[in-house]
């Protein structure tokens, strides 16, 4: 039987963690634009600070929301919005959140411990975690995809090379650590073979 009623288009909140994380990054950028460096220093960057200050540990997470400007933010969001839904669909929302938090905290602690004069902000580490974890989403049991090896060599190899040869404001350390975390968690979560959704 033919029905003349057409189904309307609906918006799909397909990747809640990715979308909420992206929205928080935009909100942080608006706050930074309004408040300036005081907001960056207080909440949206991580740097060596007293360990008994609770904000030191808050900044170990919130620095991934802060960005140096709209170009920095948009560059990261393009990758996050492209790769995040794929990661979230394959591994689940909870595990995607774990990847983001693990990348933020581990990279933040390493930055405080080994780079005392560096103030780190931005989601580049998360981007590299997503790039590497997305390359192992189609892994079969007990195999390492050639595509994963190529992605790791291209992305991480370039970052290591740039870290040694190029002097700029980009933290190649965050990229390398983010990629390493994405790789390790990708293999661990694929081995577990279970999505854990909210």
C-alpha positions, 0 to 999 in steps of 0.5 A: 500500500502506497502512503503519501506521507513522507518521512521528514529529515531529523537530526541525529545526535550520533556521537554524543561524546564527540559533539559535547567535547567539540561544543565545550572547545567552542565555549572555551574559545569564546571564554578565552576571546572574552577573558584573554590570557587570564582564562588561559592561565587559570583553566585552559592550559597546563604547566608546572604548578604546585601539586597541592593546588587543585587547579593544577589537576583540573588544568590537566583535563581542561587544557584540551578545551582551550585553543590559541585562536579560532584557526587552531580550534577549527584545525583540530575540530575538523579532525575530531568531528571527522574521526570522533564519530567513527571511534565512538561508533566502534568503541562506544561513547564511554571508551571514547571519553576514556581515550580523551581523558587518558590523553589529556591527563597523561600528556598534561602530567608528562608536560608538567614533569619534563617541560617546566617552561612549556604551557600546553593547550589545545586538543592536538593530542586528542586528534592524534589519539583519534587518528591512530585509534581509528587506524586499528578499528578494523583489526582482526584478531592477532593481526596488525594492520599495515594501514596502522603501521603506515599511519603511525610512521607518517604521523608520528614519524613526522612529529618526532622529526619536527620535534628534533629539527623545527623550532615552533610553538607546536607541541610535537610531544603532545602529538606523539603521546596522544598517538601512542595512547590512541594506539595502545587503547585501540589494541586493548579495546579491540582485544576486549571486543566490547563496546561500552555505551552510556 
